[in-house]
Amino acid sequence: MAATLTPRAVFGTGGRSSLCCSAPRSARPLLCKPHLRPAGPPSQIRYLSGPYGYTQSKALVFSKFGEPIDVLHLHRHSISPSLPDGAVLLRTLAAPVNPSDVNTIQGTYGVKPTFSPLLGTPEPAAIPGNEGCFEVVFVGGKVKTFKKGDWVIPSTTGFGTFRTHAVVENADKALFKIGGEKGITGLTPVQVATVSVNPCSAYRMLRDYVDLIKLSIDSFSRGSDVSGGAWFLQNGANSGVGRAAIQLGKLWGLRSINVVRERSTPEETDALKQELKDLGATVVITENEFLDRSFGARLKEEFTRGGKEPVMLGLNCVGGKSASAVVKALGPKGTMVTYGGMSRQSFPFPTGPQIFKRLRFEGFWLSEWSKEFPGEKKKTIDEIVELIREGKFKIAPTQEVKWDWDTEENVLKEAVQGTLEGFRTGKGVFLFGET
């Protein structure tokens, strides 16, 4: 008869711990091969153990590229109670599913993961997931930054967050502590888990390419007829990045023109427009309105006082015709920053506007920016976390998918697969329970 797993306390007295396999050390999380224990009486302890205190863990893994529903598998493994001095043992509290995670599984993302044999899978495999909120369960003897009970997030992408537990070596560099001296009071795991990608992207794109705050100050200093702060325009405004940009722009005194896709009915579209305005959007229009020939006149007469208050920054995550319309809307010497291509339609850089309007075209990729400026990323995350704590910033709507020890594989796979399918009421987030 096959052995089964039941909840039981893992580290009752707190000894040192390490990996159950003799794997080479790295800054990435390490996993070990399956190790089971006979069935025993149930307990309310959230994490599991096998013989000799081995923590039982599960992870979604893939060994080849393809659609998540076809290539993902739920893999069970053990983590030894012997931890390297510079490592921490984490348990996952929440992990969102981003479009980039799905693209990684499909093999279409800018960076492809390394399939490793260290996971103990039949074939070398990788764990998807770039974002997550983790609780520190145990700390190696030489770790300086963290203590048991701290909440942490990965400092870089490619961490592999679709798992119940992780051992992380070189923890002081591989993880960011959340909350500083204030700790986690007033924060939820879902809020923390979703802070490091979309809000950070919005923050950096609004601050790093055009100094909109200075433009606003300069405009007000030149005369009393200015009607508001500097303008920026974005398509995909209902996305996580879009919602973050709306709120941050409002906090910084900026004005925004936000483009969204029409919903199934006019009533649903109007409700979405109002929802974004409640977040701080100045103007919300549909794709059809944005692409209509009349929009240029509306932009000039309704919004920018005859072009006296031009749009100097455009954020593009759609591409195709929508990106072309962003270019047309930009004022002279304006900048368009592209961070996605949801339409999967190419966008030719137009010669005329580049020459005669002297436009600038930039690309933003958070993964690379984070590698170049890790200190700035930590500061950005800390600032956004405090805005959340103070009630000044709301995370995008989410759809929580409960992940317990007994959650079936298909439930998890379908949650990942559905990320890119149709209109969604919120971002999918794994919320971990009894694991």
N, C-alpha and C positions, 0 to 999 in steps of 0.2 A: 504494500500500500504506500502511495506517495506521501512524503512529508508535507505538512501544511504550516502556514504561518499564522501566528496570533500575536496581538499587541502585548508588549512587555517592556518594562523600563530598560533603558540602555546604559546610561552612565549614572548610576545611583550615587557613587562616591566621587567620581571625577578623577580618573587616572589619565595618563597620556594615551594617545591613540595614533594609529597609522593605518596604512593601506594593507589589505589582505594579500596583495600581490606585490612582487618585487619589481615595480615599474620605475622607469627613469623619472626623475623629478622634473617638473615644469611649472609654469605659472598657470596652466590650465587645470580645470577640475579633473580629478582622477577617479576611476571606478574600478570595481573588482568583480571577480567571477561569482556566480550564484553559490550560496551556501545556506542550507535550510535547517530548521529545527523541527522536532516532533511537535504535534499539537499540544497546547496547554491551556490553562484557564484564561479567559479574556480579561483585559484591563482597559482603563481609560487613557493610558499613556498614548500619545499621538504617534510616536514612531515605534518601529518594531525591532526586535533583536532575534538573532539566531544563537547557536552555541557560542559560548565564550564572549558574549556581548557584541557579536557582529551585527551592525545595523543593517536592516533589510531595506532596500530601496528599489524603486521602479523608475524607468525612463522610457520615453518615446525615442526610438532610434530608427535610422535608415542606413542601408548599405549600398544603395544605388539611387540615382536621380529619377524622379517621376512625380506623378500626382500623389499628394499625401495619403489619400485613401488607399492607394495601391502599394506604397513603399514603406510606410511607417509601421513599426511593430512595438509592442510594449515588452520591455526587457526587464527581468528581475535580476538583481545582483546583491552582493554583500559588501559592507565596508567594515574593515577591521577596527577594533577599539584602540589600536596603536597608531597615533597621529604623528607625523613629522613635526619637528619643533616649530617650523614657520608656517604651519597649516592650521586651518580651521575646518570643523565639520558644520555644515549648514543644513537646515531643513527648509524647503520651499514653502512660502506662504501664498504667493500669487505670481502668475506669469502670463502676460498678455500674448496674444497671437497677432503679429504684425504681417502686413503683406510681404515684407522683406523676408520673413521667416518661411513663408510659402514659396517664394521665389528661390530661396536657398535650397529647399527640398527638391524643387523642380530642376535645379541646376542652372537657372537663368540669372542669378544674382551676380553682382560684380566680383565677389570673392567666393570661392568654393571651399567647403569644409574639408578637413582631412579625415579620411576614414581610418579609425584606429583599431588595432586588435586588443587594446587594453581594456575595452569594455566587457570582454568575456562573451561576446556574441559569436554565433557560428561563423559570420563573416565580419571583416573590419567594418566599423559603423561610426556614425556621428550622431550627436544629440542636437536637434534644432532649438531655436529660441534665443533671442538677444536680450530680452528684458525680464526682470524678475525681482521680487522682494524676498529676501531670505532672513531667517533668524539664526543667529550663531548658537549652536548647540554645545560645541566644545572647542577649546582654544589650545593650540600648541604652546610649549613653554617659552618660545622666543617671539611670539606675536606681541607687538607693542600697541597696536591701534584698537583692538577689539576685545570685548569681554562677552561672556555668556549672556544671552538675552538681547544683544544688540541687533538692530535691523541693518542689513547691508544690501547693496546692489552691485552688479559687476561694473568695473571701471572701464571696460572695453566691450565691444560687441563680439559675437562668436562664442559666448560663454557656454551655451547649451543649457537653457533654463527649463526645458520640458522634462523635469525629473522631480522626484520627491526629496532627494538629498544630494549633496555634493561635498566632496573633500577638495579644498582649494589650497594649494601650496603657494608660497610667496604671497600670503594673504594681505599683508600690509600694502602691497602695490596692486593686487588684482581686484580689490574691493573698495568701495566707498561706504563709510559709515553714514547713516541717515540721522539727522536731527540734532547733531552737535550736543551742546550742553543741555538743551531742552528735551532731548530724547525723542521718543515717538508719541508723546502726548498730543492728542488732536489729529493724529494721522491714522489711516487705514492701510492694510497691505495692498489693496488694489490701487490706491492713490500713489503709493510709493513705487509700485511695480510699473506704473505707466508714465513715470516722470522723466526718464532718461533719454527717450528717443524723440517723440513728437514735440513736447514742450521745449526741449533743448534745441531742436531744429528750428522751430519758430523763433525762439529767442535770438539765436545766432544770426539767422537770415535778416531779421529786422534790425540788428545792431551792427553787423560787420561789413555791409556792402554800401549802404548809403546812410549818412548820419541824419536820420529823419528828425531826431529830437533837436539837433542844432538848426536844421532848416526851419523847424517850427518856431524856435526862439528868435531866429533872425527875421522871420516874416513878421512876427508880432512887434519886434523892435523897429521895423521900418515904417509902420503906420497902424492906425486904429481901424482900418477897414478890412482887416484879415478876419475871415469867418471861422477859422479853426486851425488845428494842427496840420502837419504835413500829411499828404495822402500816400497810401500804398494800395495796390490792387492784387487780388489773388483769385485764381481758379481753385477748384477743389476745396471750397471754403468750409464745407461740412466735415472735412476730414479731421483727424486728430491734430495735425499741424495747423490746419485752417482755424479751428476753434481756439487753439492756443494763441495764434497770431492775433485774432480778434481781441482776446482778453488782454494780452500784453500791450497791444497797440492802444487800447482804451486806457490802460493804467498809465501809459507814457504820454497821453495827450494826443495821440495820432488819430487820423481818420482812415477808414478802410472801405473799399469797394469789393464786395464779395460775390463770387459767381458760384452758383450751385446748379446741379441737374434738376430738371423738373421731376416732380413726383407723379404718382399714378393719377391723382386728381388735383384740381386747382386748390381745393381745401387743404390737402396735405402739403402742397407747395407753399401756400400762405402760412401754414403752421410752422414749417421749417424756417421760412424767412423771419417770422416773429421770434422764433427760438434763438436765432443768431443775433438778432437785434437786441434781445434781452441780455445776451452775453457782452454786448458792446459794439456790434457792427454798426457802422454809419449807414451804409447802403448795401442791400442784398438784392441781386438780380439773378435771373435764370440764364442758362446757357443760350437759349433762344434769344433772349433780350440782348445778351452780350454780343452775339454774332450778327444781330440784325444791323443793317446799314445805318439805321437811325441812332445807334448808340454813340457814335462820335459826336453828334450834335448834342445829345443828352449830357454826355460827359462834359462838354464845354459849357453849356448853358445852365444845366441843373446843379452840377457838382463843383466845378473848378472856377467859377466866376469868370467865364470867358477865357479860360486858360491862364488866368493870373495865379492860380494855385495848382500847378501841374502835378500829375502823378509821376513820382520819381523812382518808385520801386515797384516791380511786379514779381510776384511769386508764382511759379508755374510748376504744377505737378501733373498736368494733363497732356500737353503736347498737341500736335496737329493744328486744327483750325483755332482752337482755343488759345494756343500759344501765339499764333499769328495775331489774334485779336489783342492779346496783352501788349505786343509790340506796338500796334497802332495806338493804343491808349497811353503809352508812355510819353512824357514830355521830353524836350531836348536834353541830352546828356543823362537820360534816365538809365536804369539798370534792370535787367531781367535776370532773376536767379531761378534756375531749373533744378528741382530736387526729385522729380519723378516723371513718369510717362504713362499715366493710367490708360489713355486712349490707345496706346501702342501704335500711334500714328507718327510718322516722322515729321520733323519741323525743320525746313530749310532756313538757314540764317539769311534774312533779307538784306540785299546789298544797299538799297536806297536808304532805309532808316539808319543803317550803320554809318553811312557816309554823311548824310545830310542832317540827321538828328543826333549823330555822334553817340549812339546808344552803346551800352556795354552789356555783354552777355557772360554770365557766370554760372558755374555749376556747384551745387553743395552736396556733399556726401558726409554725413555725420561720422561714419566709421573712421574716415581718414582725418577729419578735423579733430576727433577725439585723440587719435594717436599723436598729432602734432601739438595739441594744447590740452594735456590731461588736467593741468591745474585749473585752466579756465572752465573745463567741463565740470569739475567739482564745484567751483564757485557758482556756475549757472544752476546746477542741480540744487545746491543749498538755497539759492535765492528763490527758486520756484517752490521748493518744499515749504519755505516760510510763508510764501503767498498762499499756498494751500492751507497751511495751519491757521492763518489769519482769516480764511474765508474769502480771500480776494481773487482766487483762481480756482476754477472748476475743471476737473478732468473730463475728457470726452465720455459720452455715455458708453456703458459696457454691458455685455451679456456674459454673466458668470457661468462657468461650467465647473461643477463640483468634481474634484479629483480626490477620491478616497482610495484606500488600499484595494477595495473590491470593485472600483469603477471599471467597467468593461472597456476593452481596447477600442472597440468601434466608436464608443461615445467620444473618446479623446480624438481619434482620427477624424471623425466627422466634424468636430469643432475646428480643427485645423483646415480641413478641406473647404469649409464654408466661408472662410475669411474673404475670398475674392469673388464670392457669388452674390450678385444682385445688390439691392438696397438692404442695409442692415440697420437695426435699431441701436446697435452699439458694437464696440470692439469686443471680440471674444477674449475672455480672460479665464485661465485656469485658477480656481480658488481651491487651495488644498485643505482638506479636512483631516480625518483620521488616516494617516499614512504610515 
